Amino acid sequence: MSVVGITIAGVTIKPPSTFNPEYYPLTKGGRTTDGTMQLDFLANKIKLTFKYAAIAGGDLHPIMAALLANLFMTVTIPDQGGSTSITCYRAKLALGNLVSQAGTWMYKDVEIDLIQQ
């Protein structure tokens, strides 16, 4: 099932084939002289991964424009019956293979990673 209602910098994007939010703690750490790991918790952060098995160039270009226009952008995602907006930066924009299908340019295996600021 596709996830609808995702916006990046105010642009509603085509629903991705897969959408994986990943929650993780942000820490600052190091090792003591005896090798013991010391960590200080800073915050909880979200990494968003969007994957498209195939997406037409016309659907991908507005996404790319939103991602490349600014270093930081507001991303709104569906969240437990409502929506959540977070400020993110682009970590990865892998375009995959570009092929022509029935006269339409399609990108295959596109992956986008965004990380909360």
DRENMI-51963 format. One record per residue: residue number from 1; residue in one letter; x, y, z of N, C-alpha, C, O in turn. Coordinates in nm, 3 decimals, m for minus. Layout:
+-----+----+---------+---------+---------+---------+---------+---------+---------+---------+---------+---------+---------+---------+
|   i | aa |    n.c1 |    n.c2 |    n.c3 |   ca.c1 |   ca.c2 |   ca.c3 |    c.c1 |    c.c2 |    c.c3 |    o.c1 |    o.c2 |    o.c3 |
+-----+----+---------+---------+---------+---------+---------+---------+---------+---------+---------+---------+---------+---------+
| NUM |  A |       X |       Y |       Z |       X |       Y |       Z |       X |       Y |       Z |       X |       Y |       Z |
...
+-----+----+---------+---------+---------+---------+---------+---------+---------+---------+---------+---------+---------+---------+
END
This chain:
+-----+----+---------+---------+---------+---------+---------+---------+---------+---------+---------+---------+---------+---------+
|   i | aa |    n.c1 |    n.c2 |    n.c3 |   ca.c1 |   ca.c2 |   ca.c3 |    c.c1 |    c.c2 |    c.c3 |    o.c1 |    o.c2 |    o.c3 |
+-----+----+---------+---------+---------+---------+---------+---------+---------+---------+---------+---------+---------+---------+
|   1 |  M |   0.084 |  m0.118 |   0.000 |   0.000 |   0.000 |   0.000 |   0.088 |   0.125 |   0.000 |   0.183 |   0.134 |   0.078 |
|   2 |  S |   0.058 |   0.219 |  m0.086 |   0.133 |   0.343 |  m0.096 |   0.097 |   0.438 |   0.018 |  m0.017 |   0.440 |   0.065 |
|   3 |  V |   0.195 |   0.514 |   0.059 |   0.174 |   0.618 |   0.161 |   0.151 |   0.749 |   0.088 |   0.237 |   0.795 |   0.013 |
|   4 |  V |   0.035 |   0.808 |   0.108 |   0.001 |   0.934 |   0.042 |   0.008 |   1.049 |   0.141 |   0.007 |   1.028 |   0.262 |
|   5 |  G |   0.016 |   1.171 |   0.089 |   0.014 |   1.289 |   0.174 |   0.151 |   1.333 |   0.221 |   0.160 |   1.406 |   0.320 |
|   6 |  I |   0.258 |   1.292 |   0.153 |   0.393 |   1.334 |   0.191 |   0.427 |   1.460 |   0.113 |   0.408 |   1.466 |  m0.008 |
|   7 |  T |   0.477 |   1.561 |   0.184 |   0.522 |   1.683 |   0.117 |   0.667 |   1.711 |   0.155 |   0.710 |   1.686 |   0.268 |
|   8 |  I |   0.741 |   1.763 |   0.058 |   0.879 |   1.806 |   0.079 |   0.887 |   1.951 |   0.033 |   0.865 |   1.981 |  m0.084 |
|   9 |  A |   0.919 |   2.040 |   0.126 |   0.927 |   2.184 |   0.097 |   0.799 |   2.233 |   0.031 |   0.803 |   2.314 |  m0.062 |
|  10 |  G |   0.685 |   2.185 |   0.078 |   0.555 |   2.228 |   0.027 |   0.510 |   2.159 |  m0.100 |   0.400 |   2.186 |  m0.149 |
|  11 |  V |   0.593 |   2.069 |  m0.155 |   0.559 |   1.997 |  m0.278 |   0.505 |   1.859 |  m0.241 |   0.576 |   1.781 |  m0.178 |
|  12 |  T |   0.382 |   1.829 |  m0.281 |   0.327 |   1.696 |  m0.258 |   0.393 |   1.601 |  m0.356 |   0.387 |   1.622 |  m0.477 |
|  13 |  I |   0.455 |   1.495 |  m0.303 |   0.529 |   1.404 |  m0.389 |   0.444 |   1.282 |  m0.426 |   0.348 |   1.248 |  m0.357 |
|  14 |  K |   0.481 |   1.219 |  m0.536 |   0.418 |   1.094 |  m0.576 |   0.440 |   0.993 |  m0.464 |   0.550 |   0.984 |  m0.410 |
|  15 |  P |   0.337 |   0.916 |  m0.428 |   0.356 |   0.818 |  m0.321 |   0.470 |   0.720 |  m0.356 |   0.471 |   0.663 |  m0.465 |
|  16 |  P |   0.565 |   0.701 |  m0.265 |   0.675 |   0.610 |  m0.293 |   0.630 |   0.464 |  m0.289 |   0.528 |   0.431 |  m0.229 |
|  17 |  S |   0.708 |   0.378 |  m0.354 |   0.681 |   0.234 |  m0.350 |   0.696 |   0.184 |  m0.207 |   0.615 |   0.103 |  m0.161 |
|  18 |  T |   0.799 |   0.232 |  m0.138 |   0.817 |   0.200 |   0.004 |   0.859 |   0.327 |   0.077 |   0.929 |   0.412 |   0.023 |
|  19 |  F |   0.813 |   0.336 |   0.201 |   0.846 |   0.449 |   0.288 |   0.884 |   0.392 |   0.423 |   0.803 |   0.326 |   0.488 |
|  20 |  N |   1.008 |   0.418 |   0.466 |   1.057 |   0.362 |   0.592 |   1.107 |   0.473 |   0.683 |   1.217 |   0.524 |   0.662 |
|  21 |  P |   1.029 |   0.512 |   0.784 |   1.084 |   0.603 |   0.885 |   1.166 |   0.521 |   0.985 |   1.128 |   0.412 |   1.025 |
|  22 |  E |   1.279 |   0.577 |   1.025 |   1.369 |   0.508 |   1.118 |   1.399 |   0.605 |   1.232 |   1.448 |   0.715 |   1.210 |
|  23 |  Y |   1.368 |   0.563 |   1.353 |   1.389 |   0.647 |   1.470 |   1.516 |   0.601 |   1.541 |   1.536 |   0.481 |   1.563 |
|  24 |  Y |   1.602 |   0.696 |   1.577 |   1.725 |   0.659 |   1.645 |   1.769 |   0.770 |   1.740 |   1.733 |   0.886 |   1.721 |
|  25 |  P |   1.847 |   0.733 |   1.843 |   1.898 |   0.835 |   1.934 |   2.024 |   0.900 |   1.877 |   2.109 |   0.833 |   1.818 |
|  26 |  L |   2.034 |   1.029 |   1.896 |   2.155 |   1.101 |   1.860 |   2.238 |   1.114 |   1.987 |   2.190 |   1.163 |   2.089 |
|  27 |  T |   2.363 |   1.070 |   1.980 |   2.448 |   1.068 |   2.098 |   2.583 |   1.131 |   2.066 |   2.622 |   1.145 |   1.950 |
|  28 |  K |   2.652 |   1.168 |   2.170 |   2.790 |   1.214 |   2.161 |   2.869 |   1.122 |   2.252 |   2.833 |   1.103 |   2.368 |
|  29 |  G |   2.976 |   1.067 |   2.201 |   3.046 |   0.971 |   2.284 |   3.193 |   0.959 |   2.255 |   3.248 |   1.024 |   2.166 |
|  30 |  G |   3.253 |   0.876 |   2.333 |   3.394 |   0.845 |   2.320 |   3.430 |   0.735 |   2.418 |   3.344 |   0.684 |   2.490 |
|  31 |  R |   3.554 |   0.699 |   2.418 |   3.601 |   0.593 |   2.507 |   3.693 |   0.650 |   2.615 |   3.768 |   0.745 |   2.592 |
|  32 |  T |   3.684 |   0.590 |   2.731 |   3.772 |   0.628 |   2.840 |   3.908 |   0.560 |   2.820 |   3.924 |   0.480 |   2.727 |
|  33 |  T |   4.002 |   0.590 |   2.905 |   4.136 |   0.532 |   2.889 |   4.136 |   0.380 |   2.905 |   4.225 |   0.314 |   2.853 |
|  34 |  D |   4.038 |   0.325 |   2.977 |   4.033 |   0.178 |   2.990 |   3.948 |   0.113 |   2.880 |   3.926 |  m0.008 |   2.883 |
|  35 |  G |   3.900 |   0.194 |   2.783 |   3.825 |   0.139 |   2.670 |   3.675 |   0.134 |   2.687 |   3.604 |   0.089 |   2.597 |
|  36 |  T |   3.624 |   0.180 |   2.801 |   3.480 |   0.181 |   2.825 |   3.414 |   0.289 |   2.741 |   3.459 |   0.403 |   2.737 |
|  37 |  M |   3.305 |   0.252 |   2.672 |   3.232 |   0.348 |   2.590 |   3.146 |   0.437 |   2.680 |   3.074 |   0.387 |   2.766 |
|  38 |  Q |   3.154 |   0.568 |   2.658 |   3.073 |   0.666 |   2.729 |   2.985 |   0.736 |   2.626 |   3.037 |   0.783 |   2.524 |
|  39 |  L |   2.856 |   0.745 |   2.649 |   2.763 |   0.813 |   2.558 |   2.679 |   0.914 |   2.634 |   2.634 |   0.887 |   2.745 |
|  40 |  D |   2.659 |   1.029 |   2.573 |   2.565 |   1.128 |   2.625 |   2.451 |   1.137 |   2.525 |   2.473 |   1.157 |   2.406 |
|  41 |  F |   2.328 |   1.123 |   2.574 |   2.210 |   1.134 |   2.488 |   2.187 |   1.281 |   2.454 |   2.186 |   1.366 |   2.543 |
|  42 |  L |   2.167 |   1.310 |   2.324 |   2.140 |   1.447 |   2.281 |   1.995 |   1.466 |   2.240 |   1.930 |   1.562 |   2.282 |
|  43 |  A |   1.942 |   1.373 |   2.157 |   1.804 |   1.388 |   2.109 |   1.763 |   1.263 |   2.032 |   1.847 |   1.183 |   1.992 |
|  44 |  N |   1.632 |   1.247 |   2.013 |   1.581 |   1.144 |   1.923 |   1.564 |   1.208 |   1.786 |   1.513 |   1.320 |   1.775 |
|  45 |  K |   1.605 |   1.138 |   1.682 |   1.597 |   1.188 |   1.545 |   1.529 |   1.086 |   1.455 |   1.517 |   0.968 |   1.491 |
|  46 |  I |   1.486 |   1.133 |   1.338 |   1.417 |   1.048 |   1.242 |   1.492 |   1.051 |   1.110 |   1.531 |   1.158 |   1.062 |
|  47 |  K |   1.512 |   0.934 |   1.052 |   1.564 |   0.922 |   0.916 |   1.448 |   0.870 |   0.830 |   1.383 |   0.772 |   0.866 |
|  48 |  L |   1.424 |   0.936 |   0.717 |   1.316 |   0.897 |   0.627 |   1.377 |   0.841 |   0.498 |   1.461 |   0.906 |   0.436 |
|  49 |  T |   1.335 |   0.722 |   0.460 |   1.382 |   0.662 |   0.335 |   1.262 |   0.641 |   0.244 |   1.166 |   0.574 |   0.281 |
|  50 |  F |   1.270 |   0.700 |   0.125 |   1.168 |   0.685 |   0.022 |   1.229 |   0.606 |  m0.092 |   1.339 |   0.638 |  m0.138 |
|  51 |  K |   1.160 |   0.503 |  m0.139 |   1.209 |   0.424 |  m0.251 |   1.101 |   0.416 |  m0.358 |   0.983 |   0.399 |  m0.329 |
|  52 |  Y |   1.145 |   0.430 |  m0.481 |   1.058 |   0.415 |  m0.597 |   1.113 |   0.303 |  m0.684 |   1.227 |   0.310 |  m0.729 |
|  53 |  A |   1.034 |   0.199 |  m0.706 |   1.075 |   0.093 |  m0.798 |   1.090 |   0.153 |  m0.938 |   1.184 |   0.120 |  m1.011 |
|  54 |  A |   0.998 |   0.241 |  m0.974 |   1.003 |   0.314 |  m1.101 |   0.925 |   0.444 |  m1.084 |   0.818 |   0.446 |  m1.022 |
|  55 |  I |   0.979 |   0.552 |  m1.139 |   0.910 |   0.682 |  m1.133 |   0.941 |   0.757 |  m1.261 |   1.056 |   0.762 |  m1.306 |
|  56 |  A |   0.838 |   0.816 |  m1.318 |   0.855 |   0.895 |  m1.441 |   0.935 |   1.021 |  m1.411 |   0.926 |   1.077 |  m1.302 |
|  57 |  G |   1.012 |   1.065 |  m1.509 |   1.091 |   1.186 |  m1.492 |   1.007 |   1.305 |  m1.452 |   1.049 |   1.387 |  m1.370 |
|  58 |  G |   0.886 |   1.315 |  m1.507 |   0.797 |   1.426 |  m1.474 |   0.752 |   1.425 |  m1.329 |   0.721 |   1.530 |  m1.273 |
|  59 |  D |   0.747 |   1.306 |  m1.266 |   0.712 |   1.295 |  m1.124 |   0.834 |   1.316 |  m1.035 |   0.822 |   1.363 |  m0.922 |
|  60 |  L |   0.952 |   1.280 |  m1.086 |   1.074 |   1.292 |  m1.007 |   1.129 |   1.434 |  m1.005 |   1.183 |   1.477 |  m0.903 |
|  61 |  H |   1.116 |   1.506 |  m1.114 |   1.178 |   1.638 |  m1.123 |   1.129 |   1.736 |  m1.017 |   1.211 |   1.809 |  m0.962 |
|  62 |  P |   0.998 |   1.742 |  m0.984 |   0.958 |   1.833 |  m0.875 |   1.017 |   1.792 |  m0.739 |   1.047 |   1.878 |  m0.655 |
|  63 |  I |   1.035 |   1.662 |  m0.719 |   1.097 |   1.615 |  m0.594 |   1.242 |   1.661 |  m0.590 |   1.288 |   1.714 |  m0.489 |
|  64 |  M |   1.313 |   1.640 |  m0.701 |   1.454 |   1.681 |  m0.707 |   1.469 |   1.832 |  m0.689 |   1.561 |   1.877 |  m0.620 |
|  65 |  A |   1.381 |   1.909 |  m0.751 |   1.387 |   2.055 |  m0.737 |   1.371 |   2.096 |  m0.591 |   1.443 |   2.185 |  m0.544 |
|  66 |  A |   1.278 |   2.033 |  m0.520 |   1.256 |   2.064 |  m0.378 |   1.378 |   2.025 |  m0.295 |   1.415 |   2.096 |  m0.202 |
|  67 |  L |   1.440 |   1.911 |  m0.328 |   1.555 |   1.863 |  m0.252 |   1.681 |   1.945 |  m0.277 |   1.763 |   1.962 |  m0.188 |
|  68 |  L |   1.696 |   1.994 |  m0.399 |   1.818 |   2.064 |  m0.435 |   1.812 |   2.215 |  m0.412 |   1.915 |   2.283 |  m0.415 |
|  69 |  A |   1.692 |   2.269 |  m0.388 |   1.676 |   2.414 |  m0.372 |   1.733 |   2.467 |  m0.241 |   1.783 |   2.579 |  m0.236 |
|  70 |  N |   1.725 |   2.388 |  m0.136 |   1.768 |   2.434 |  m0.004 |   1.841 |   2.324 |   0.069 |   1.820 |   2.205 |   0.043 |
|  71 |  L |   1.928 |   2.363 |   0.161 |   1.997 |   2.264 |   0.242 |   1.900 |   2.198 |   0.340 |   1.903 |   2.076 |   0.359 |
|  72 |  F |   1.813 |   2.279 |   0.403 |   1.714 |   2.227 |   0.496 |   1.575 |   2.249 |   0.438 |   1.552 |   2.349 |   0.370 |
|  73 |  M |   1.483 |   2.156 |   0.464 |   1.347 |   2.168 |   0.413 |   1.250 |   2.106 |   0.513 |   1.286 |   2.018 |   0.591 |
|  74 |  T |   1.126 |   2.154 |   0.508 |   1.020 |   2.097 |   0.591 |   0.960 |   1.978 |   0.518 |   0.925 |   1.987 |   0.400 |
|  75 |  V |   0.950 |   1.866 |   0.588 |   0.892 |   1.744 |   0.533 |   0.773 |   1.707 |   0.620 |   0.785 |   1.700 |   0.743 |
|  76 |  T |   0.659 |   1.685 |   0.557 |   0.538 |   1.645 |   0.628 |   0.506 |   1.502 |   0.589 |   0.497 |   1.468 |   0.471 |
|  77 |  I |   0.488 |   1.417 |   0.691 |   0.459 |   1.276 |   0.669 |   0.335 |   1.235 |   0.747 |   0.306 |   1.294 |   0.852 |
|  78 |  P |   0.261 |   1.136 |   0.697 |   0.149 |   1.083 |   0.774 |   0.201 |   1.020 |   0.903 |   0.307 |   0.957 |   0.904 |
|  79 |  D |   0.125 |   1.037 |   1.011 |   0.170 |   0.983 |   1.139 |   0.051 |   0.951 |   1.228 |  m0.012 |   1.042 |   1.283 |
|  80 |  Q |   0.018 |   0.825 |   1.242 |  m0.085 |   0.775 |   1.333 |  m0.215 |   0.855 |   1.324 |  m0.263 |   0.909 |   1.424 |
|  81 |  G |  m0.272 |   0.861 |   1.204 |  m0.400 |   0.925 |   1.185 |  m0.393 |   1.074 |   1.161 |  m0.495 |   1.136 |   1.130 |
|  82 |  G |  m0.277 |   1.133 |   1.173 |  m0.257 |   1.275 |   1.148 |  m0.136 |   1.295 |   1.062 |  m0.109 |   1.216 |   0.971 |
|  83 |  S |  m0.062 |   1.400 |   1.090 |   0.062 |   1.423 |   1.017 |   0.163 |   1.489 |   1.110 |   0.128 |   1.552 |   1.209 |
|  84 |  T |   0.289 |   1.473 |   1.074 |   0.400 |   1.531 |   1.148 |   0.488 |   1.606 |   1.050 |   0.518 |   1.556 |   0.942 |
|  85 |  S |   0.531 |   1.726 |   1.088 |   0.624 |   1.803 |   1.006 |   0.756 |   1.814 |   1.079 |   0.761 |   1.847 |   1.197 |
|  86 |  I |   0.865 |   1.786 |   1.007 |   0.998 |   1.795 |   1.064 |   1.089 |   1.866 |   0.964 |   1.065 |   1.864 |   0.843 |
|  87 |  T |   1.193 |   1.929 |   1.015 |   1.293 |   1.991 |   0.929 |   1.402 |   1.888 |   0.903 |   1.457 |   1.829 |   0.996 |
|  88 |  C |   1.433 |   1.868 |   0.775 |   1.530 |   1.765 |   0.735 |   1.634 |   1.823 |   0.640 |   1.618 |   1.932 |   0.586 |
|  89 |  Y |   1.740 |   1.746 |   0.623 |   1.836 |   1.771 |   0.516 |   1.849 |   1.644 |   0.434 |   1.822 |   1.534 |   0.482 |
|  90 |  R |   1.891 |   1.661 |   0.310 |   1.904 |   1.546 |   0.219 |   2.035 |   1.476 |   0.246 |   2.141 |   1.539 |   0.247 |
|  91 |  A |   2.028 |   1.345 |   0.270 |   2.147 |   1.265 |   0.289 |   2.183 |   1.190 |   0.161 |   2.301 |   1.177 |   0.128 |
|  92 |  K |   2.083 |   1.141 |   0.090 |   2.110 |   1.061 |  m0.029 |   2.002 |   1.084 |  m0.133 |   1.883 |   1.092 |  m0.101 |
|  93 |  L |   2.044 |   1.095 |  m0.258 |   1.953 |   1.102 |  m0.372 |   2.013 |   1.014 |  m0.481 |   2.091 |   1.060 |  m0.564 |
|  94 |  A |   1.976 |   0.885 |  m0.479 |   2.028 |   0.787 |  m0.576 |   1.922 |   0.767 |  m0.684 |   1.812 |   0.719 |  m0.656 |
|  95 |  L |   1.956 |   0.803 |  m0.806 |   1.858 |   0.803 |  m0.914 |   1.842 |   0.669 |  m0.985 |   1.746 |   0.653 |  m1.060 |
|  96 |  G |   1.929 |   0.576 |  m0.967 |   1.914 |   0.446 |  m1.030 |   1.932 |   0.453 |  m1.181 |   2.004 |   0.539 |  m1.232 |
|  97 |  N |   1.867 |   0.364 |  m1.251 |   1.879 |   0.355 |  m1.397 |   1.773 |   0.440 |  m1.466 |   1.658 |   0.446 |  m1.421 |
|  98 |  L |   1.812 |   0.506 |  m1.575 |   1.719 |   0.583 |  m1.657 |   1.690 |   0.503 |  m1.783 |   1.782 |   0.470 |  m1.859 |
|  99 |  V |   1.562 |   0.471 |  m1.805 |   1.522 |   0.392 |  m1.923 |   1.401 |   0.457 |  m1.988 |   1.327 |   0.531 |  m1.923 |
| 100 |  S |   1.382 |   0.428 |  m2.114 |   1.264 |   0.478 |  m2.185 |   1.164 |   0.364 |  m2.198 |   1.196 |   0.256 |  m2.248 |
| 101 |  Q |   1.041 |   0.390 |  m2.152 |   0.934 |   0.291 |  m2.162 |   0.816 |   0.356 |  m2.232 |   0.757 |   0.451 |  m2.180 |
| 102 |  A |   0.783 |   0.306 |  m2.349 |   0.670 |   0.356 |  m2.427 |   0.678 |   0.509 |  m2.443 |   0.576 |   0.578 |  m2.434 |
| 103 |  G |   0.798 |   0.560 |  m2.468 |   0.815 |   0.702 |  m2.492 |   0.825 |   0.788 |  m2.367 |   0.835 |   0.910 |  m2.378 |
| 104 |  T |   0.823 |   0.728 |  m2.249 |   0.834 |   0.802 |  m2.123 |   0.965 |   0.765 |  m2.055 |   0.998 |   0.647 |  m2.040 |
| 105 |  W |   1.040 |   0.866 |  m2.014 |   1.163 |   0.840 |  m1.941 |   1.129 |   0.802 |  m1.798 |   1.061 |   0.876 |  m1.728 |
| 106 |  M |   1.178 |   0.684 |  m1.755 |   1.152 |   0.631 |  m1.622 |   1.285 |   0.610 |  m1.549 |   1.382 |   0.562 |  m1.606 |
| 107 |  Y |   1.285 |   0.647 |  m1.423 |   1.399 |   0.618 |  m1.336 |   1.363 |   0.494 |  m1.256 |   1.254 |   0.486 |  m1.198 |
| 108 |  K |   1.453 |   0.398 |  m1.252 |   1.430 |   0.273 |  m1.177 |   1.518 |   0.272 |  m1.053 |   1.631 |   0.319 |  m1.055 |
| 109 |  D |   1.465 |   0.217 |  m0.946 |   1.539 |   0.198 |  m0.821 |   1.590 |   0.330 |  m0.762 |   1.707 |   0.342 |  m0.728 |
| 110 |  V |   1.501 |   0.427 |  m0.751 |   1.535 |   0.556 |  m0.692 |   1.524 |   0.546 |  m0.540 |   1.429 |   0.488 |  m0.487 |
| 111 |  E |   1.622 |   0.602 |  m0.470 |   1.620 |   0.602 |  m0.324 |   1.658 |   0.740 |  m0.272 |   1.758 |   0.799 |  m0.314 |
| 112 |  I |   1.578 |   0.789 |  m0.180 |   1.600 |   0.921 |  m0.119 |   1.603 |   0.904 |   0.033 |   1.512 |   0.846 |   0.091 |
| 113 |  D |   1.709 |   0.954 |   0.095 |   1.719 |   0.955 |   0.240 |   1.720 |   1.098 |   0.289 |   1.796 |   1.182 |   0.240 |
| 114 |  L |   1.635 |   1.126 |   0.387 |   1.629 |   1.257 |   0.453 |   1.649 |   1.235 |   0.602 |   1.597 |   1.139 |   0.659 |
| 115 |  I |   1.725 |   1.323 |   0.664 |   1.755 |   1.309 |   0.808 |   1.710 |   1.435 |   0.880 |   1.734 |   1.547 |   0.835 |
| 116 |  Q |   1.643 |   1.414 |   0.992 |   1.595 |   1.527 |   1.072 |   1.711 |   1.611 |   1.122 |   1.814 |   1.559 |   1.166 |
| 117 |  Q |   1.694 |   1.742 |   1.114 |   1.797 |   1.837 |   1.155 |   1.829 |   1.824 |   1.302 |   1.914 |   1.896 |   1.353 |
+-----+----+---------+---------+---------+---------+---------+---------+---------+---------+---------+---------+---------+---------+
END
